[in-house]
Amino acid sequence: MSVSAELANLPGVIAAGEYSYRGDRFSCKGQMTDEMARMAAIMCRATTMSEHMQLGMLEQHCPGCGGSPPRGWIVRGPAYTVCNVANVFCFIENQKASLNAVIALMQKRLAGATHDLV
């Protein structure tokens, strides 16, 4: 089973998917239309690229400070949260999902994933 399918089966997960770092492909499981999934993949790819750029800038001022390579990011709002590890994203409902369970699964399944933007 794919990591997206595993995530989509967790309680409170709205949708989970993967995107290519080139930006030309995506897949998604859960409660999103293809157009919403496409926009989610674009947003997650752009945020991941920004994360890499910002960490690169930080490393210029603080070499070896322990932030590199970036492993992912989380944006938490009042009702929903978006999680991203490597090139996998997950949208959850805060009241129904366990953020800890989602991140633990993502970290376990994506532990060997490359974090280079290829």
FENVEN-V710415 format. One record per residue. PHI is phi in radians with two decimals (NA if undefined). D_CENTER is the distance of its C-alpha to the mean C-alpha in whole Angstrom. Layout:
# FENVEN-V710415
phi d_center
PHI D_CENTER
PHI D_CENTER
This chain:
# FENVEN-V710415
phi d_center
NA 18
-1.27 15
-1.09 11
-1.10 11
-1.16 14
-1.08 14
-1.12 11
-1.07 13
-1.48 16
-1.30 15
-1.04 17
1.44 16
-1.44 13
-1.37 14
-2.84 11
-2.50 9
-2.79 8
-2.26 8
-2.42 9
-1.51 12
-1.15 12
-1.29 15
1.57 14
-1.76 17
-2.50 15
-2.76 13
-2.50 13
-2.67 12
-2.09 14
2.10 15
-1.71 17
-2.34 16
-1.25 18
-1.04 18
-1.19 18
-1.12 15
-1.13 13
-1.08 14
-1.16 14
-1.10 10
-1.11 9
-1.11 12
-1.08 10
-1.18 7
-1.10 9
-1.11 11
-1.16 9
-1.11 8
-1.10 12
-1.12 13
-1.02 11
-1.10 13
-1.12 16
-1.12 17
-1.19 16
-1.07 19
-1.17 21
-1.08 21
-1.09 22
-1.15 25
-1.64 26
-2.47 25
-1.02 25
1.21 24
-1.36 23
1.69 20
-1.64 17
-1.96 17
-1.41 15
-1.15 12
-1.82 9
2.79 6
-2.67 6
-2.41 7
-2.12 10
-1.98 12
-1.85 15
-1.12 18
-2.03 18
-2.30 14
-2.33 11
-2.01 7
-2.06 4
-2.50 1
-2.31 4
0.94 6
-2.01 6
-2.03 5
-2.08 3
-2.58 6
-1.86 9
-2.26 11
-1.60 15
-1.03 16
-1.34 19
-1.95 19
-2.00 16
-1.76 15
-1.03 12
-1.05 14
-1.14 14
-1.11 11
-1.15 9
-1.05 13
-1.14 12
-1.09 9
-1.12 11
-1.14 14
-1.32 12
-1.93 11
-0.99 13
-1.65 15
-1.22 12
-1.27 13
-1.93 12
-1.39 14
-1.45 14
-1.67 16
